[in-house]
């Protein structure tokens, strides 16, 4: 799934207002956490994650790992935060 530049900008605007729903620590991303994020995305379509200072991963690396495991798209990363998006085909929440 690809998104256009305008769609990415709209998702970034939504993501800026969010508070991080998940944190990635020094253990990195595990299967249970990826499953929780996938469930969260199924309901909300967009999620913001925070990568703690003690993590061995950068925000970009953590976001790409989660995106690969969940089928989401990395909208953007800034500092220690990342925003991911995955459209719910049955019940879309965000209209792009």
C-alpha positions in Angstrom: 0.0 0.0 0.0 1.3 3.4 -1.0 0.2 6.8 0.1 0.5 10.1 -1.7 2.4 13.2 -0.4 -0.9 14.9 0.4 -2.1 11.9 2.3 1.2 11.7 4.2 0.9 15.4 5.1 -2.6 14.8 6.4 -1.5 11.8 8.5 1.5 13.8 9.9 -0.9 16.5 11.0 -3.1 13.9 12.8 0.0 12.2 14.3 1.3 15.4 15.7 -1.7 15.7 18.1 -1.4 12.2 19.3 0.3 11.1 22.5 2.5 7.9 22.2 0.4 4.8 22.8 3.4 2.4 22.9 7.0 2.6 24.0 10.0 0.6 22.7 12.7 -0.1 25.3 16.0 -1.7 25.4 14.5 -5.1 24.5 13.4 -3.7 21.1 10.1 -4.8 19.5 8.9 -8.3 20.5 6.1 -10.3 18.9 3.6 -9.6 21.7 4.1 -5.8 21.4 3.8 -6.0 17.6 0.5 -7.9 18.0 -0.8 -5.2 20.4 0.2 -2.5 18.0 -1.6 -4.4 15.2 -4.7 -4.6 17.3 -4.5 -0.9 18.1 -4.1 -0.1 14.4 -7.1 -2.2 13.5 -9.2 0.1 15.6 -7.5 3.5 15.3 -5.6 3.2 12.0 -2.8 5.5 13.3 -0.5 5.1 16.2 2.4 7.1 17.7 5.2 5.2 19.4 8.1 6.5 21.5 11.5 5.0 21.6 13.2 5.2 25.0 16.8 6.4 25.4 17.9 3.0 26.6 16.7 1.3 23.4 19.3 -0.1 21.0 17.1 1.0 18.1 16.5 4.4 16.6 12.9 5.6 16.1 13.3 4.9 12.4 14.6 1.3 12.9 11.8 0.5 15.5 9.1 2.0 13.2 10.3 0.0 10.2 10.5 -3.2 12.3 6.9 -2.6 13.5 5.7 -1.7 10.0 7.2 -4.9 8.6 5.5 -7.0 11.3 2.1 -5.4 11.1 1.9 -4.4 7.4 1.7 -0.7 8.4 3.3 2.3 6.7 5.8 4.6 8.5 4.3 8.1 8.1 7.3 9.8 9.7 9.8 9.8 12.5 11.0 12.7 14.4 13.4 12.5 17.3 12.5 9.5 19.4 8.9 9.3 18.1 7.3 7.6 15.1 3.9 7.6 13.5 2.5 4.5 11.7 -0.7 4.1 9.7 -2.6 1.1 8.5 -6.0 1.4 6.8 -8.8 -0.7 8.1 -10.5 -1.9 4.9 -13.7 -2.9 6.7 -14.3 0.1 8.9 -12.1 3.1 7.8 -11.7 5.7 10.6 -9.5 8.2 8.7 -10.7 9.5 5.4 -7.9 10.3 3.0 
